[in-house]
Amino acid sequence: MENRDIFENINPFDHRYSYNKEIFAELKEYLSEKANIKYQLEVELALIKGLKILGICSEEIYNEVREAISTITAEEAYIEEQKTKHNIRALVNLIQKRVSKNAKPYIHLTATSYDIVDTANALRYKDVTKDVILVKLKEVIKLLSKLAEQEKDTIQIGRTHGQHAVPITFGYVLAGYVERLGLRYKEIEKKSELLKGKFSGACGTYNASSLFFDDPVEFENIIMDELGLKAGDFSSQIVIAEYMTDYIHSLISTFGVLANFSDDMRNLQRTEINEVGEYFSKDQIGSSTMPHKRNPINYENIKSTWKRTMPQMNTIYMDQISEHQRDLSNSASSRFIPDIITGFTISLQRLIKVLKKFGIDRQKMEENFALHSQMIIAEPLYIILASQGHPDAHEAVRKLTLEAEKSGKTPRELFYLKDEFSLYRKKMDDYQKMILENPKKYLGAAKERSQVIINKWNKYFSEER
C-alpha cells in the first residue's frame, strides 16, 4: 500500500496531535489499526488453543498456527480485504495460506466474525485502560492532591454565579477535584474490568461449538481464560452493548470533570482575576497580533477536545440498538471508539504537563478577597442574628448591605451603630465577634475537609495493588 504523508491524514489526532510522541507511542499499541488486527489475531490463536486443550487439534497444529499468525501484517490484511470485502475472512484467509493442509480446517472453526471482533475490542480497551489511562489519571489525581495539601490554608474568595460568596481555601477547591476524579478512577477501573468477550457463535446459542462439545460454554470459558477475559452470561451474534456503553460513559463523565477543572482554572487566569497561571515557554506566542498576550491554551484545548469527544456518547447510546440478533448499523460507528479514548488520554497528558508547572498567585488571591471582604460577613451576621431569635434576620442584614453600599460604611460598622441590634450584640460570644472583625477566619471546615479528602485518596492509591 502507498506510503502516505502524515499531513495527508484527515483526522487531526493523526497529524496535529500525533506530534506528542510519547502518548501516541503508547496508544498505538492498543488503538491503531495495526493493533486492532494484532488483537484479532490473538483471539484467533486463543481459539486454536481452546481446540487443542479439548483435544480437537494437536499441539503441533497450535504451534504452526501461532507461528503463521506472528508473520501477518496489517497491510496484508487490508490488501486481502479488498478482495474479500470482509475483514475477518481476510484474516482467516491469510492464516490458512500460511499453514499446512492439516491445520487449515481448524482456523476460525466454530467462530463467527463478532466472536473475534467484540472479544478483541474488549481485550484491547481493557489493556489500554490498565496500562495507559488509569496510570495517567492516577498521576493527575496525585499532582492535584499534592497541590491541594500545599494550598489548604491559602485564602480565596468563593464564587457562586460568578459573584463573591464566602471565604474558602484554594486547597479546598483542588480537593474537590481530587474527590471527583478519584471516584471516576474507581468507576473506569470497574467498568473496564466488566468488558466482556464471547465465543457463542452466529446467533449466540453455541450452535457450531455444540457440534463438538457437550458443554460449549466450557469451551468459550477456556478461550476467555486464555485471553484474561470473561464472557457475558448472554450474547447474540454480538456481546450485549451495555458493557461497552457503561465503559465509554465512565471515560466521558471523567472527561467532563477534566473540562470543568480546565474551565475553572481558565477563568481564574482572566486578567482581572489573575489568581493562577500556566507555564508559558520562552518562544511561545499568545496572539498573532497582540504580543503581550499569554493565553490559557492548555486548559482551552482540554475544554475544546471534551466538546468534540463528549457528543460521541450519543453514538454509543445509539449503538445499543441492533436489530434482532445482529445488524451492521454499529459497524462503522464503533470504529471511532479509539477516537474517544485518544481525545481523553491526550487531555490527561496535557493536564499532567500543566499541573507540574502550576502557577499560583497568593497575593492576587488576597487582593481579590479584600475587594468585598467586609460585605461577605453578611452570611455569618444573618445566621448569628437568627440564632439569637431575630424574627427576620435575613431581611435585616440585606438592608444593612444596601445601606452600606450607599453610605460607604461597612455592614459591620452599621451593625454596631444601630440601636435595633443592641440586644443581639450583647448576646454575641467572642468567636462570633472575631468572625465579624476578621472574615478570613470564617472558613468553617475547609482546611480539615481538604485534608480528609487528600488522606482518603493518598491511602487508596498507596494500598492499591
N, C-alpha and C positions, 0 to 999 in steps of 0.2 A: 504494500500500500504506500501511497505517496507520503513523503515527509512534509508536514505542514508547519509553516512558521507559527510560532506562538501567538503572533499578533494577527493571525488569521482566525483565531478562535472567536466564537460568538459570546460565550458565557464569560462575564468579567472575572469570575473566580479563576478561570483558566489562563488569564493573561495579566490583568491589572493586579489581582491579589495573590497570584501564584509566586510573585517575587519574594514573598515571605517563605524562604526556602525551608526553614525548619518545620513549620506547621504543615506545609504541603508534602514534605518528605514523609512525615508521619501519616497523614491522611490518605495518601495514595496507596498505602499498603492495605487499606480496607475499602476505600470508596472509589477508586479508579475502575475503569472497565477491565483493565488487566487484573486487578484484584478480584473483581466480580467473577471473572472466568476462572481464576485460580480457586476461589471458594467453591464454585460449582463443580469443578473437577475433584475437589476434596470430598464433596458429597458423593460423587460417582464412585470414588475409591472406597468410601465407607460402606457403600452398598456391596461392593465385591468382598470387603472384609466380613460383612454380615453373612453373605453366602458361604464364605469359607468357614466361619465359626459354626454354622449349622450344617456343614458337610455337603453343601450343594456343589462347591467347586474346590479345587485343590490349593495348597499353599503356593505351588509353582505358578498357577494362573494368577493368584493375587499379586505375587511379586512381578509377574510380567506386566500386568495392568498398571501397577504402581510405577514401574519404570517408563512405560509408554506415556502415562499422564504427565510425568515430570518434564517431558520434552515439548509439550503443546504450548503454542504461543497465542496470545490474544489476536495477533494479526492473522494467523492461520484460521482461527475461529471465525473471524469476520469474512474472510475470503470464502470459506466453506458455506457460511450462512447466505452469501449472495446467491449460491446455487440452491440451497435447501429452502430458503425463506423461513427457516425455523432455527432459532439459536441453540436450543438444547440438542436437537437432532444433529446439528452441525458438530457439536462436541462429541456426540456418540460416534459419528462417522470418523472423526479424527482419531479417536481411541481405537476403533476397530481396524483402521488402516495400519495401526502400529503393532497389533498383536497377532498372535498365531490363529490359525483356523480353530483350534481347540478353545481358545479364550473368547473368540468373538461372540458366541451366544450369550455370555454372561454379562456383557456390557449393557447396562440400563435395564437389566432383567427385573420385571415386576413394577418398574417405576413409571410414573407419569412426569411430565415436564416440571410441574409445580411441586412435586416431591423434591426436586433438585433446587428450583428457584427459591421457593419460600424457605427451605432449610438453609440454603447458602446465605440468604439475606439475614435470617435470624442470627446465624453464626457470626457474620462479619460485623453486623451492627452491635451485637453483644461484645465482640472483641474490641471494636473501636471505642466503645463506651468505657470498658475497663482499662484499656491501655492508654487512651488519649483524653477523652472527655472528662472523666472523673479525676484524673491526675491534674488537669488544668483547673478544673472547678475547685478542687481542694486547695490549690495554690492561691487562687483568688480569695477564697474564704480565709486562709491563714494570713495573707497580706492585710486584708481588711480587719481581721481580729487584732493583729499587731498594731495597726493604726488606731483602732478603737481603744485599746488599752493605753496607748500613748496619749490620746486626746480625751480621756474620760473626764478630766477636770476642766477642759477648755470650754469656757463660757461661749454660748452662741444664742442668738435670739431665735426662738421657734417661729415658724411661719405657717399660717393656715390661710388658704385662699390668697396667697401672696402677700399677706399682711402680717406685721409683727404681732405675735401672740404672747407666749410666756417663755421664760428662760429655760433653756435646755443645755446640754453639752454636746459638742461635736462628736465626742466618743459615743454618745447615746445614739446619734444619727447613724454612725457607722455600725454600731452593734445591731441595729435594726436590720441592716443588710446582711450581716453575718448570720442572723437568725433565719431570715428568709431564704438565703442561699443554702444554708445548712439543711433546712427542711427539704429544699428542692434536690439537693445532693442525694439524700436518702431516697427520694422518690425516683430519681433517674436510676439509681443503683437497683432499686426494687423492680422497676418496670423493665429494665434491660435483662434482668435475670429471668423474667417471665416470658421473654420471647421464645416462641416455640417453633419446632420443625415438624415435619410429617413424613411418613412413608406408608401411606394408606391407599395409594393408587388413584385411579382415574376419577372416581366419584367419592372417594374417601371411605369405601366399605371393604377394602382389603381383598377385592375380588381376585386380582392377579396373584398376590402373595399367598392367598389361601389355597392355590393350586399346589403349593409346595409344602406349606406348613400348617400343622394342626392349630397352632397359635400364632397367627400372623402379627398380632400385637407384640409378641415377644421379639419377632424379627425386627419390627420397627424400633423397639427399645434398644436392641443391640446396636443398630445403626446410630441411634441418637447418643447412646453411651460413648460410642467411638468418637463422636464429634463434640461431646461435652454439652449436649442439649437435652431437653425434654420434649416429648411430643404432647400436644394437647389431647384431652380426652375425646374430643370430637374434631373431625375435619371433613370437608367435602373434597373437591379436587384441589382446594387451596386451604391453607391454615386460616382459621377464622380471624377476621380482620381486627378484632378488638385488642389483641396483644400488641400489634404494631400501632394502632391508634393511641393506646394508652402510653406507649413508649415515646412516640413523637410528641404527644401532649406534654409529657414530662420535660422534654427538651425546650419546647416553645414557651411553656409557662416559666421556665427558668430564664430563658432569653428575655422575657418580659421584665424580670427583676433586674437584669443587667441594663436594660433600656431605661428603667425607672431611675436606677443609680446614676446612669450617664446623664439623664435629663437633669437630675438634681445638681450634680456637680457642674454641668454646663451652665446652669442658671447661677450658681454661686460664683462662677467665673465672670459674670457680667461686669462691665467696667464699674458700674455704680455700686456693685456689691463686693466683688473682688476678694472673696474670702479664701478661695482655693485657686490653684493653678496647675496646669500640666506642663511637663518638660517641653521646652522649645529648643531645638538644636541650633547651633551657630549659624548655619546657612539656610535655615528654614524660613519660608516666606508665608506670611499670613494673607496677603492680598496682592493681586496683580497691580493694583493702582494706589493702595494706601499702605505705605511702607511701615507705618507704626503698628499695624495690627498683629495680634497674636491669637489666632482663632483656636477654639477648643476642638480641633479636628478629630481627635481620637474619640471623644465622647459623642460627637456628632456622627462619626462613622458607625459606631455601635448602634446608635438610635436608628440610623438610616438602614443598616443591614437588618435590624429587627423588623423594620417596616416592610422590607422586601420579603423577609422569611415568614413572619407571623401569619400572613393571609394563606400560606400554603397549608395551614392546618385545616382550612375549609376543604381542600382537595383530599386530605387524609380522611376527613369525615365522609366525603362522597365515595371514597374507595371502600367504605364499609359495605356498600351495596354491590352485590354480584348476583346476576340472575341465575336462579336455580343453583346447580352445583358449581357453576363457573361461567363467567364470560370474560371477554378481553378488555372491558372498559377501564380496568386499573393497570393494564399492561404498560402503557406509556407513562401515565401519571406517577406510578410508583417508582419509576426510574429516576425521579427527581428528589427522592428522599436523601441521597447523598448531598444535594444542594442545601437542604435544611441543616444537616449535620455540619457541613462545611461553614455555612454562614455563622452558626452558633459557635463553632470551635475557633474560628479566626477572631471572633469578637472576644472570646475568653482570653486568647493570646494577647490581643491588643490591650485589654484591661490589665492584664498582668504587667505589661510594659509600663502603663501609666501609673499603676499603684506602686511600682518600685521606685518611681521618682515623683511621688505625690507631694505637691506643694501646699502648705497651709499658712495663711497669714493671720496669726492670732491677734495681732494688733488691730487689723481691719475688722475682725470679729468683735473685738471690744468696742471699736468705734461705732459699728452698726448697732450693737446692743445699746449703746449710750443714746442713740437717736431718740428712743422712746422709753428709756429705762424708767422714767417717772410715771409714764402712763400705764405701764404694764402691772403696776400694783393694783389696778382695778379689780382683777380677779381675787387676789387674796383679801383685799379690803371688803369686797362684797360678801365673801364667804365668812369672814370674821364677824361682820355685822349680822348676817343671817343666823349664825350660830349663837349669837347673843340675844336673839329674839326680835331683831328689827323686822317690822311687818312687810317691808318692801325694799329689801336691801339692794337688789339688782338695779331698780329704778333710781334709788338714791345715789348710787355710785355712778350710774350712767349720767345723771345730771351733773355730778361733780366733774366728770371728764369733759362734758360740753362747756361748763363754766371755765375749766382750766384752759381749754383751747382759746377762749376769748380773753381771759384775764391775764394770761401769762404766768399765773401761779400753777403749781403742780397740784394734782388731786390730793396728795398727802398734805400739802400746806393748807388747802381748803378744808380738809377733814379736821385738822387741828384748830382751825379758826372758827368753825361754825358751832354755835351752841347746841344745835339739834343733835350733835353727835357726842356731847359731853358725857352723857351716861355710859355710852358704849366705850368711850376712851378709857374710862375708869376701870372697865372690866378686862381690858386687854392685858395679857401677860407679856413678859419681857421678850419672848420669842416672837410673838406677833408684832410687837413694836419694831423689833430688829428687821423683820421682813419688810415692813413698810419703809424703813430707813435705808435698807440695802437690798434692792431687788435681786442682786446677784445671788443672794442666799436662798432665793425662792426656787430651789432646784428639785424639791421632792426627793425621789429615789433614783434620779438619773444616773448618778455615778455607780450606785450599788447595783442597779439593774443591768447596767452596761457590763459590770464585772461578772454578774451571774451568767449572762449570755456568752461572754468571752470564755469563761471557765467551762461552761457546758460543751461548747464545740471544740475547745482545746482537748478536753477529756475524751470526747467522742473520737477525734482523729488520732489521738495518742493510743487509744485502745483498739482502733480499727485494724483488722488483720489485712 
